Amino acid sequence: MTAEPLSSRVESAIALEVENVTHAYGARLALDQVSFKSPAGQFAVLLGLNGAGKSTLFSIITHLYACRSGAVRVFGHDVARDSGRALASLGVVFQSRTLDIDLSVEQNLLYHGALQGLSRSETRRRQGDLLARVGLADRLSDKARHLSGGQQRRLEIARALLHRPRLLILDEPTAGLDLNARADILGLVRALVADAGASVLWTTHLIDEAQADDLVIVLHRGRVLAEDRAEAIVARAGATSLSAAFRALTGADGEAEA
């Protein structure tokens, strides 16, 4: 049976709306009229090959790049015109590691808390629950350099959640991790959606990181080719899997990893 289209659901709120975003590097068009909406409480997957434009779009959503054409709104707040409120609603995990590896776990959190306007006492009050949630409660005094790659990523997720954002966005968060660490990070973030009603945008080139009920946005060569639940995309393509549907949509010959 064909899955119910997202457009027919009742949406209480839109966590992220990207509207007609276009971006170029000189003569090279990186994003071409990109539009999609992600409802609140949804695990959304931005899926595309390396070079599809995912990181460019991520930089525009986080206001690292100016949005030259189009608009990005986070819970209705325009990232360009109302950046303070928009960015206050965002928790961000970048693809490249951004921890200070010579600081302890607690010092990394205290520094980020100060950047977010939190007092040291408030940061300390929040960090216990967050570190327990990501499995690092016993590593508070350890320097970040002594954590494994997966543990460093868990710390970055805890740090991103410190100011209690309404939307968590992650750019290729499992890049460079082994299979077990990948599964742990993905499971952790999915639990945030299931247990806390978090809203998530997860960007990846790994097709197996998407589940049947996820909202999937297929980005290819700077254009959105599909936006729906994964199972609906598969059904519409007449395919047997999301990997096969992705190949049918993009013409890719296995470049994306299943």
Phi, psi and omega per residue, in radians:
M1 nan 2.389 -3.139
T2 -1.202 2.358 -3.104
A3 -1.162 2.626 3.097
E4 -1.128 2.212 3.135
P5 -1.070 2.553 3.113
L6 -1.032 -0.587 -3.065
S7 -1.120 -0.317 -3.114
S8 -1.582 -0.096 3.123
R9 -1.429 2.720 3.022
V10 -1.495 2.125 -3.113
E11 -1.862 2.097 -3.116
S12 -1.278 -0.531 3.141
A13 -2.859 2.692 3.059
I14 -1.801 2.043 3.135
A15 -1.241 -0.790 -3.088
L16 -2.416 2.247 3.054
E17 -2.208 2.128 3.068
V18 -1.939 2.143 -3.015
E19 -2.215 1.945 3.022
N20 0.895 0.775 -3.124
V21 -1.416 2.180 3.086
T22 -2.194 2.415 -3.133
H23 -2.596 2.413 -3.137
A24 -2.305 2.618 2.976
Y25 -1.904 1.664 -3.025
G26 1.130 -2.146 -3.126
A27 -1.521 -0.143 -3.086
R28 -1.575 2.100 -3.140
L29 -1.475 2.015 -3.111
A30 -1.609 -0.634 3.114
L31 -2.314 2.356 -3.047
D32 -2.231 1.692 3.071
Q33 0.949 0.869 -3.108
V34 -1.365 2.211 3.121
S35 -2.452 2.401 2.972
F36 -2.949 2.855 3.085
K37 -2.269 2.443 3.082
S38 -2.117 2.024 -3.130
P39 -1.145 2.707 3.064
A40 -1.073 2.520 3.118
G41 1.345 0.220 -3.060
Q42 -1.842 2.456 2.924
F43 -1.585 1.896 -3.098
A44 -1.906 2.417 -3.112
V45 -2.024 2.088 3.011
L46 -1.629 1.843 -2.960
L47 -1.904 2.212 3.089
G48 -2.962 2.757 3.076
L49 -1.124 2.829 2.979
N50 -1.027 2.287 -3.094
G51 1.607 0.042 -3.123
A52 -1.275 -0.347 -3.094
G53 2.001 0.106 -3.076
K54 -1.070 -0.845 -3.094
S55 -1.203 -0.584 3.061
T56 -1.099 -0.816 3.121
L57 -1.103 -0.714 3.102
F58 -1.022 -0.732 -3.139
S59 -1.171 -0.561 3.102
I60 -1.287 -0.730 3.124
I61 -1.057 -0.685 -3.105
T62 -1.537 0.065 3.066
H63 1.192 0.369 2.989
L64 -1.277 -0.612 3.009
Y65 -1.910 2.497 3.047
A66 -1.265 2.457 3.080
C67 -1.446 1.796 -3.038
R68 -1.389 -0.484 3.130
S69 -2.561 2.256 -3.095
G70 1.716 -2.925 -3.079
A71 -2.598 2.631 3.023
V72 -2.220 2.264 3.134
R73 -2.204 2.344 3.080
V74 -1.954 1.950 -3.035
F75 0.840 0.765 3.051
G76 1.519 -0.156 -3.122
H77 -1.627 2.147 -3.116
D78 -1.231 2.207 -3.073
V79 -1.111 -0.576 -3.121
A80 -1.430 -0.775 -3.008
R81 -1.618 -0.404 -3.116
D82 -2.335 0.925 -2.965
S83 -1.097 -0.600 -3.128
G84 -1.022 -0.896 -3.128
R85 -1.223 -0.684 -3.135
A86 -1.088 -0.856 -3.069
L87 -1.262 -0.475 3.076
A88 -1.135 -0.408 3.134
S89 -1.540 -0.054 -3.071
L90 -1.830 2.380 2.860
G91 -1.959 2.299 -2.951
V92 -2.172 2.314 2.989
V93 -2.142 1.975 -3.102
F94 -1.449 2.786 3.117
Q95 -1.113 -0.793 3.098
S96 -1.347 2.493 3.121
R97 -1.117 2.369 -3.095
T98 -2.176 0.236 3.060
L99 -1.318 2.671 2.916
D100 -1.544 1.848 -2.988
I101 -1.249 -0.229 3.105
D102 -1.605 -0.016 3.036
L103 -1.759 2.729 3.085
S104 -1.294 2.967 3.063
V105 -0.962 -0.853 -3.124
E106 -1.120 -0.734 -3.133
Q107 -1.105 -0.649 3.069
N108 -1.082 -0.717 3.136
L109 -1.226 -0.710 3.124
L110 -1.092 -0.713 3.128
Y111 -1.114 -0.789 3.131
H112 -1.157 -0.683 3.110
G113 -1.044 -0.715 3.108
A114 -1.105 -0.699 3.100
L115 -1.093 -0.535 -3.136
Q116 -1.566 0.065 3.103
G117 1.448 0.277 3.117
L118 -1.570 2.504 3.048
S119 -1.276 2.820 3.111
R120 -1.060 -0.689 -3.126
S121 -1.159 -0.678 3.126
E122 -1.199 -0.714 3.099
T123 -1.060 -0.792 3.137
R124 -1.112 -0.598 3.128
R125 -1.166 -0.636 -3.085
R126 -1.453 -0.494 -2.950
Q127 -1.199 -0.510 -3.117
G128 -1.050 -0.860 3.141
D129 -1.129 -0.738 -3.106
L130 -1.141 -0.784 -3.126
L131 -1.173 -0.589 3.055
A132 -1.135 -0.689 -3.112
R133 -1.136 -0.612 -3.116
V134 -1.711 0.118 3.048
G135 1.343 0.511 -3.125
L136 -2.167 0.369 -3.066
A137 -1.064 -0.466 -3.101
D138 -1.657 0.149 -3.075
R139 -2.014 0.331 -3.003
L140 -0.956 -0.704 -3.047
S141 -1.634 -0.085 -3.114
D142 -1.327 2.476 3.034
K143 -1.193 2.576 -3.105
A144 -1.061 -0.510 -3.128
R145 -1.141 -0.331 -3.119
H146 -1.604 0.026 3.069
L147 -1.557 2.627 3.032
S148 -1.223 2.967 3.121
G149 -1.023 -0.735 3.119
G150 -1.170 -0.661 3.106
Q151 -1.186 -0.660 3.074
Q152 -1.082 -0.698 3.109
R153 -1.157 -0.662 3.089
R154 -1.093 -0.699 3.107
L155 -1.135 -0.683 3.110
E156 -1.122 -0.609 3.088
I157 -1.201 -0.769 3.082
A158 -1.031 -0.774 3.133
R159 -1.069 -0.732 -3.134
A160 -1.132 -0.451 -3.116
L161 -1.598 -0.077 -3.000
L162 -1.021 -0.694 -3.101
H163 -1.584 0.215 3.073
R164 1.018 1.034 3.114
P165 -1.253 2.812 3.113
R166 -1.598 -0.305 -3.129
L167 -2.384 2.203 3.084
L168 -1.843 2.177 3.095
I169 -2.106 2.416 -3.028
L170 -2.341 2.242 -3.104
D171 -1.783 1.895 3.141
E172 0.795 0.970 -2.993
P173 -1.185 -0.302 -3.136
T174 -1.757 0.134 -3.140
A175 -1.025 2.275 3.089
G176 1.423 0.027 -3.132
L177 -1.707 2.677 3.083
D178 -1.339 3.044 -3.013
L179 -1.027 -0.764 -3.119
N180 -1.165 -0.746 3.129
A181 -1.140 -0.677 3.071
R182 -0.986 -0.860 -3.111
A183 -1.108 -0.678 3.137
D184 -1.104 -0.803 -3.115
I185 -1.150 -0.773 3.130
L186 -1.094 -0.739 3.119
G187 -1.123 -0.676 3.121
L188 -1.069 -0.825 -3.084
V189 -1.232 -0.663 3.091
R190 -1.109 -0.606 3.113
A191 -1.135 -0.583 3.089
L192 -1.070 -0.679 3.116
V193 -1.208 -0.808 -3.072
A194 -1.213 -0.710 -3.013
D195 -1.616 -0.583 -3.035
A196 -2.028 0.036 3.135
G197 1.154 0.481 -3.119
A198 -1.186 2.729 3.017
S199 -1.844 2.328 -3.025
V200 -2.359 2.382 2.885
L201 -2.031 2.057 -3.045
W202 -2.016 1.993 -3.139
T203 -1.724 2.403 -3.064
T204 -2.821 2.783 2.954
H205 -1.879 0.079 -3.086
L206 -1.719 1.871 -3.016
I207 -1.111 -0.566 -3.081
D208 -1.262 -0.066 3.079
E209 -1.458 -0.096 3.091
A210 -1.726 2.448 3.080
Q211 -1.900 2.914 -2.990
A212 -0.997 -0.651 -3.054
D213 -1.655 0.042 3.089
D214 -1.222 2.562 2.878
L215 -1.291 2.170 3.140
V216 -2.058 2.243 3.036
I217 -1.939 1.998 3.135
V218 -1.576 2.025 3.130
L219 -1.928 2.208 -3.096
H220 -2.487 2.136 -3.137
R221 0.886 0.731 3.037
G222 1.422 0.116 -3.126
R223 -2.216 2.549 3.064
V224 -1.443 2.086 -3.135
L225 -1.711 -0.381 3.122
A226 -2.777 2.606 3.111
E227 -2.629 1.804 -3.132
D228 -3.056 3.139 3.006
R229 -1.083 2.571 -3.093
A230 -0.965 -0.771 -3.102
E231 -1.150 -0.533 3.100
A232 -1.249 -0.666 3.089
I233 -1.096 -0.742 3.117
V234 -1.089 -0.811 -3.119
A235 -1.107 -0.746 -3.106
R236 -1.126 -0.576 -3.135
A237 -1.437 -0.110 -3.093
G238 1.148 0.561 -3.051
A239 -1.827 2.990 3.133
T240 -1.779 -0.151 -3.122
S241 -2.745 2.859 3.085
L242 -1.147 -0.586 3.101
S243 -1.066 -0.781 3.126
A244 -1.178 -0.698 3.106
A245 -1.117 -0.690 3.118
F246 -1.079 -0.774 3.131
R247 -1.119 -0.663 3.122
A248 -1.151 -0.678 -3.128
L249 -1.244 -0.712 -2.966
T250 -1.762 -0.325 -3.037
G251 1.322 0.175 -3.140
A252 -1.250 2.516 -3.079
D253 -1.869 0.947 3.083
G254 1.574 0.188 -3.122
E255 -1.160 -0.653 3.080
A256 -1.325 2.571 -3.060
E257 -1.602 2.267 -3.123
A258 -1.516 nan nan
